């Protein structure tokens, strides 16, 4: 996990404008980096889609999920280049 939830500064906010009665909502998304052992694992779209659906259906998860999947080799290269 990375981003606002990992840092501890996620926002889950719902406000009503007292003048207009308009409700505005903002909820931080949950950012998850999934590191896999090879490019074959990254390309198994049916499996990844099923996993994402299962996560989004979980009753304890109310925020949107942003999943990034990378091979361990690509991640190591990105870290070497300060990405």
C-alpha positions in Angstrom: 0.0 0.0 0.0 1.2 3.5 -0.8 -0.3 7.0 -1.0 -2.5 8.7 1.5 -3.7 5.6 3.4 -0.1 4.4 3.8 1.0 7.9 5.0 -1.9 8.1 7.4 -3.4 11.3 5.8 -6.3 9.8 3.9 -9.4 12.0 3.6 -12.9 10.6 4.0 -15.0 13.7 4.1 -18.7 14.5 3.5 -19.9 18.1 3.9 -23.2 20.0 3.3 -23.1 23.6 2.2 -25.3 25.4 4.7 -26.4 27.9 2.1 -27.2 25.6 -0.8 -27.7 22.3 1.0 -25.5 20.7 -1.7 -23.5 17.7 -0.3 -20.0 17.3 -1.4 -18.0 14.1 -0.7 -14.3 13.3 -1.1 -12.8 10.0 -0.3 -9.2 9.0 -0.8 -8.6 6.0 -2.9 -6.6 3.0 -1.7 -3.4 2.7 -3.7 -1.9 -0.8 -3.9 1.3 -1.8 -5.7 1.5 -5.5 -6.5 4.9 -6.9 -7.3 5.0 -10.1 -9.3 7.8 -12.4 -10.2 7.6 -12.1 -14.0 5.8 -10.5 -16.9 3.6 -13.6 -17.4 2.0 -13.0 -14.1 1.2 -9.4 -15.0 -0.6 -10.4 -18.2 -3.1 -12.8 -16.7 -6.0 -10.4 -17.2 -8.8 -12.7 -16.2 -7.2 -13.5 -12.9 -6.4 -9.8 -12.1 -10.0 -8.8 -13.1 -11.4 -11.4 -10.8 -9.2 -10.3 -7.9 -10.2 -6.7 -8.4 -13.9 -7.5 -8.4 -13.5 -9.6 -5.2 -11.7 -6.7 -3.5 -14.3 -4.2 -4.5 -17.1 -6.4 -3.3 -15.6 -6.8 0.2 -18.0 -5.2 2.7 -15.2 -3.5 4.7 -13.8 -1.6 1.7 -15.7 1.6 0.9 -13.0 3.5 -0.9 -12.1 3.0 -4.5 -9.1 0.7 -5.1 -6.2 1.6 -7.5 -4.1 -1.4 -8.2 -0.8 -1.2 -10.0 1.1 -4.3 -10.9 4.7 -4.4 -11.8 7.3 -7.1 -12.3 10.1 -7.1 -9.7 12.6 -6.3 -12.4 10.7 -3.2 -13.6 10.3 -2.1 -10.0 14.0 -2.4 -9.3 14.8 -0.5 -12.4 12.3 2.3 -11.5 13.8 2.6 -8.0 17.3 2.8 -9.5 16.1 5.8 -11.5 14.3 7.4 -8.6 10.8 6.9 -10.2 
